Amino acid sequence: MNQKPAIVIFVSSSAPTDLLQPVLWGMEEEGIPFEIHQAANSSIGQLAKQAADSSPLNVGMAQGGDAMVALHHRDLPAETPLFTVNCKNAHSSSLRLLGINAARLVKGQPLAFYEHSELNTGPGNAPQAADSRLEYLVALVLDEVLKEGYR
């Protein structure tokens, strides 16, 4: 794999090809490059973690055959992607937001949240309330976790 600075995206061989485009637009909007690689069918979490581990920027994504997309960071546990989203059910603005957040994770900037985003966060990716105070606290915790990982 090329080692230029880029977010690595592993796409399962059975994944729908057109659903990932809004995610890519979000990364482009934030000015962070990406590389897309075909991958064997595997769990979305495992693929995303492998992508993060192989990325020089420590951030990776994966799209599975079931149209699920996951965003992962090298310092997170393998079984806990930062975000997952179902591309079939998500609005394109939520998919773009996923790409924006991948880029912001690389840049160390606060994550962006929309009031009615389809993004699921946290352990087990349980849906969270769209409460701005909760979003603020999650962003602060993630910021601290990522800072600790780089010391």
C-alpha positions, 0 to 999 in steps of 0.5 A, a space after each residue: 500500500 502507498 504510504 502517502 498521508 491519507 485516510 485509508 478506506 477498505 471496501 468489501 468486494 460485495 459493497 455497493 459502489 455508489 453509496 460512499 460518494 457523499 462520505 468522500 465529498 466530506 473528506 475532500 471538503 475538509 482537505 484530507 486525502 483518502 485512498 480506497 482499497 478493495 478488501 475481502 469480506 469481513 466484519 465492518 469493525 475489523 475492516 475499519 480497524 485494519 484501515 486505521 492501523 494501515 493509515 499513516 494518519 491513524 484514521 480508517 474507514 470501511 464499507 461492508 457488503 451490507 452498506 454499513 460504513 464505519 469510522 475507526 481510529 488506531 488508538 480505539 479498541 478494535 471492537 469499538 469504531 468511533 461511528 457507524 452508519 447505514 448508507 442505505 438508510 442515511 441521508 447524504 448530508 449524514 454521510 457527508 458528515 461522516 467524511 467531515 468527521 473522519 477528516 476532523 479526527 485527523 486534524 484534531 479538530 472538534 467533531 461536527 454534529 447535526 441535530 438529526 444525524 443518523 450517526 451512532 456513537 459509543 460502545 455498541 454504537 447505540 443511538 444517542 440523543 441529539 442533545 447539544 450538551 451531550 455532543 459537547 461532552 462527547 467531543 471533549 472526552 474524545 479530544 482528551 482520549 486522543 491527546 493521551 494516545 499521542 503522548 
